[in-house]
Structures are given as structure tokens and as C-alpha cells.
Amino acid sequence: MTEPPALHDWHIEPREYARQESRRGRRHAYERLEPSRTALVVVDMVPFFVSVGGYQQGIVPNIARLADVLRSAGGTVAWVVPGFSEPTAVTVEFLGAEVAKLFSESGGSGPVRERVWHEFEIHDADLLVEKTATSAFFPERCDLHGLLSERGIDTVLITGTVANVCCESSARDASTLDYRVIMVADANAARRDQDLNATLHTIYRTFGDVRPTSELLALL
């Protein structure tokens, strides 16, 4: 029998919960969500990353559930994929020419809708955007911020892969742009549990909130 895709063993340390509770009087920063002002941001769920299996495929059902519920409640779903850009001299120096080329092509080619992992259902009202930086919110490297602003979005639920690279970068920049940021703990994937948990610690401590899918579905 084939083993089901794995989910990370994620956690926030009790001392961090205690630290925030003592600071603001509650564990979670954002206790209410207004669906019409909320966007689910799905980062880099494309075959290049998801086809490796494991944690990347394990988060697919949770992302799909969040997308369905948020849409039904009047919210926005945004699919973000890597766009192609020629490797720069610095990227080649850092990664080597072969790996730099590989990552520059990681988002695939063709319409964005066809590049998202095939198990997801994409609706016509969803946003489909490319990014040419690790962050989906980096100025002039992705149109997401402008598109969300046009819809009056002030809250983003960050999901996808790789959690400690593009997802964390997106969460940090979204916070800088004054979004209410929530990293979905069991809808982000990294290579190892400790990589994800380091990201969750950083986001919860400084840039936003961290919650599992079940709690967000209840809030929506």
C-alpha cells in the first residue's frame, strides 16, 4: 500500500506563545478574518517543486480546502508561480551556471493557469501571477501587491513551498507592506521539519501569525 504524503511535525515553542500572550494579552494577533478582505496566497506549487513528493504533496489537500472555503465566503485566491528571467552574473556566481539556469526555468512555460500543480482547481476569478524574485511582494518583481490592493485585500494567508525560502520571503515583505500576515502552518512545505519550524518561529515572533488550516477554516 502506498504511504500517503507526509505533513510536517510543526510547532511553536511554548515560550513564544507565552511571550506574545504577555505582550498583547492573547495568543494570536488576528482573531477575526473578513473573507472579502482576505487572500490565500499559494506560492510556487508547480511541478518542479511538488513532483518531488513528500511534504510538498502533503500540503495539497489543505491548500485546496482553504481555497474552496475562502472563495465561497467571498475571498480571493492567488496562485503565484516562478517567472522566467535570465540568470544574473551574481546568481551564476552564487549558484553556478547549471543550477542558476535550472531555477530560472523552474516555473515552466506556457499560461500560468496550466503551470500550477494539476490537482488544484483554479477558478476564473482567481489571480494568476508570476514572480521573478523569491518574494511574491517584492516591488517590480511581481504584480501581486497591486492586484490585491485593487480588491481591497488587507490580510494574506501564506501557503506553498519552499517554506523557508519563497514563502518566508513573501510573508516578510507582505508584513513590510502592512498586510495582516498569517502563515498557514500545515499548508507550507520545506525539506525538513526543522526548516519549516525555524520559519514559523521567525514569522510568529516578528512578522505575523501562525495557524493551522483547521483554525483558519473555522475563522472563515
C-alpha distance (Angstrom), angle and dihedral (degrees) to the residues before:
residue distance angle dihedral
M1 . . .
T2 3.81 . .
E3 3.78 114.6 .
P4 3.82 114.2 -120.9
P5 3.81 116.9 -113.5
A6 3.77 112.2 -81.8
L7 3.79 129.4 -114.2
H8 3.76 122.1 -148.3
D9 3.80 121.0 -101.7
W10 3.78 92.4 -122.5
H11 3.79 129.2 179.8
I12 3.78 145.4 161.1
E13 3.79 112.8 -136.9
P14 3.83 115.0 -110.8
R15 3.80 90.8 -122.9
E16 3.80 89.7 60.6
Y17 3.78 92.7 50.2
A18 3.82 88.3 48.5
R19 3.80 91.5 48.6
Q20 3.81 93.3 54.7
E21 3.79 93.1 41.4
S22 3.79 90.5 54.9
R23 3.80 91.0 47.2
R24 3.81 101.7 47.4
G25 3.80 104.0 11.2
R26 3.79 95.9 -113.2
R27 3.78 139.0 65.7
H28 3.78 98.4 -123.4
A29 3.77 125.7 48.7
Y30 3.79 96.4 -150.0
E31 3.78 113.2 45.7
R32 3.81 96.6 167.0
L33 3.79 133.3 45.9
E34 3.78 125.4 -159.8
P35 3.82 101.9 -153.6
S36 3.81 95.4 -153.6
R37 3.81 88.9 58.5
T38 3.81 95.4 42.4
A39 3.81 129.4 91.4
L40 3.78 129.2 -167.4
V41 3.81 105.1 -142.3
V42 3.81 112.1 -157.9
V43 3.78 110.7 -165.1
D44 3.82 125.4 -155.6
M45 3.80 99.4 -27.6
V46 3.79 91.2 158.3
P47 3.83 130.4 131.4
F48 3.81 93.5 -98.5
F49 3.81 89.5 66.9
V50 3.81 105.5 21.4
S51 3.80 98.6 47.5
V52 3.80 90.8 68.6
G53 3.80 85.9 75.5
G54 3.79 126.4 -152.0
Y55 3.78 116.7 84.6
Q56 3.81 93.2 0.2
Q57 3.79 91.9 61.9
G58 3.79 92.1 37.6
I59 3.81 92.5 67.4
V60 3.82 95.2 50.8
P61 3.85 95.6 91.0
N62 3.80 93.4 48.9
I63 3.80 92.8 49.9
A64 3.80 90.3 47.8
R65 3.83 92.1 50.4
L66 3.79 92.1 49.8
A67 3.80 91.2 48.1
D68 3.80 93.1 51.1
V69 3.80 95.2 47.6
L70 3.79 95.9 42.9
R71 3.80 92.7 49.1
S72 3.81 91.2 49.1
A73 3.80 89.3 51.9
G74 3.81 92.7 51.6
G75 3.79 100.5 -97.4
T76 3.79 133.6 130.5
V77 3.79 130.8 -102.1
A78 3.80 116.7 -158.8
W79 3.80 122.2 -167.7
V80 3.80 112.5 -159.0
V81 3.80 121.5 -168.4
P82 3.80 132.8 177.5
G83 3.78 112.3 -92.7
F84 3.77 123.5 -147.7
S85 3.77 119.1 -100.0
E86 3.77 128.7 161.3
P87 3.81 110.9 -102.5
T88 3.77 111.7 -103.1
A89 3.78 124.3 -131.6
V90 3.80 89.3 -104.6
T91 3.82 92.6 50.8
V92 3.79 91.3 49.9
E93 3.80 90.9 47.6
F94 3.80 91.1 50.3
L95 3.81 101.5 40.3
G96 3.75 103.9 21.6
A97 3.80 122.9 -110.7
E98 3.81 96.9 -85.4
V99 3.81 97.1 49.7
A100 3.81 92.4 40.6
K101 3.83 89.5 55.9
L102 3.82 91.1 46.0
F103 3.79 93.0 54.4
S104 3.80 93.3 43.0
E105 3.82 87.6 60.7
S106 3.83 96.8 39.5
G107 3.80 94.5 108.0
G108 3.77 93.0 60.2
S109 3.80 125.2 -138.2
G110 3.76 136.7 -81.3
P111 3.82 130.3 46.7
V112 3.81 113.7 -9.7
R113 3.80 90.9 -125.9
E114 3.81 90.5 61.7
R115 3.80 93.9 47.9
V116 3.80 97.1 60.2
W117 3.83 114.7 97.9
H118 3.80 108.1 -76.2
E119 3.82 96.8 -123.9
F120 3.80 92.9 68.0
E121 3.78 123.5 90.9
I122 3.77 111.2 -136.8
H123 3.80 120.9 -160.4
D124 3.78 127.4 -152.4
A125 3.80 91.9 -115.3
D126 3.82 92.3 55.2
L127 3.79 119.8 104.3
L128 3.81 117.6 -115.7
V129 3.78 115.7 -166.3
E130 3.78 141.7 162.1
K131 3.78 126.5 -139.4
T132 3.79 128.6 -160.1
A133 3.79 96.2 -166.3
T134 3.78 133.0 56.9
S135 3.81 89.4 -102.3
A136 3.80 123.9 66.7
F137 3.82 88.1 -151.3
F138 3.80 100.8 49.7
P139 3.82 110.1 126.2
E140 3.80 115.8 -100.5
R141 3.81 92.5 -0.5
C142 3.82 97.5 83.3
D143 3.81 135.1 18.6
L144 3.81 94.7 -142.4
H145 3.80 98.9 102.8
G146 3.80 93.1 52.8
L147 3.79 92.9 46.4
L148 3.80 92.3 49.6
S149 3.80 91.3 47.0
E150 3.81 89.9 54.7
R151 3.81 88.4 57.4
G152 3.79 94.3 47.2
I153 3.80 93.8 -113.6
D154 3.80 115.9 168.4
T155 3.83 101.0 161.5
V156 3.80 127.9 59.5
L157 3.79 129.0 -168.2
I158 3.80 106.8 -154.4
T159 3.81 117.9 -147.1
G160 3.80 138.1 154.7
T161 3.78 138.6 58.1
V162 2.94 150.5 -12.2
A163 3.80 89.6 27.3
N164 3.79 98.0 -168.0
V165 3.80 94.7 42.7
C166 3.81 120.5 33.8
C167 3.81 97.1 8.3
E168 3.78 94.2 49.7
S169 3.81 91.4 43.4
S170 3.80 89.8 51.8
A171 3.80 92.4 48.4
R172 3.80 92.3 50.2
D173 3.80 94.0 49.6
A174 3.80 92.5 43.8
S175 3.80 88.3 55.0
T176 3.80 90.2 50.2
L177 3.80 88.1 53.5
D178 3.84 88.0 54.1
Y179 3.78 99.6 -108.2
R180 3.78 119.8 148.3
V181 3.81 98.0 -112.3
I182 3.79 125.6 -155.0
M183 3.79 119.8 178.6
V184 3.80 109.0 -152.6
A185 3.80 102.5 -133.5
D186 3.80 98.4 -155.8
A187 3.80 96.4 36.1
N188 3.80 96.6 61.8
A189 3.78 124.1 80.4
A190 3.78 133.5 -158.8
R191 3.80 133.5 165.2
R192 3.81 94.7 -95.6
D193 3.81 138.8 17.4
Q194 3.78 91.3 -115.7
D195 3.81 91.4 55.2
L196 3.80 92.4 53.5
N197 3.80 93.2 43.3
A198 3.79 92.4 51.6
T199 3.81 88.1 54.6
L200 3.80 93.4 46.6
H201 3.80 89.7 50.2
T202 3.80 91.9 51.4
I203 3.80 95.0 46.4
Y204 3.80 94.8 45.1
R205 3.80 92.6 46.4
T206 3.79 98.4 47.5
F207 3.80 119.4 -1.3
G208 3.80 111.9 36.2
D209 3.75 147.5 -42.7
V210 3.82 131.4 -55.9
R211 3.78 122.3 -145.0
P212 3.81 137.5 156.1
T213 3.78 123.5 -114.3
S214 3.82 94.1 -103.7
E215 3.81 93.3 58.6
L216 3.80 93.1 47.3
L217 3.79 92.0 49.5
A218 3.81 88.1 53.4
L219 3.81 91.5 50.4
L220 3.81 91.1 49.4
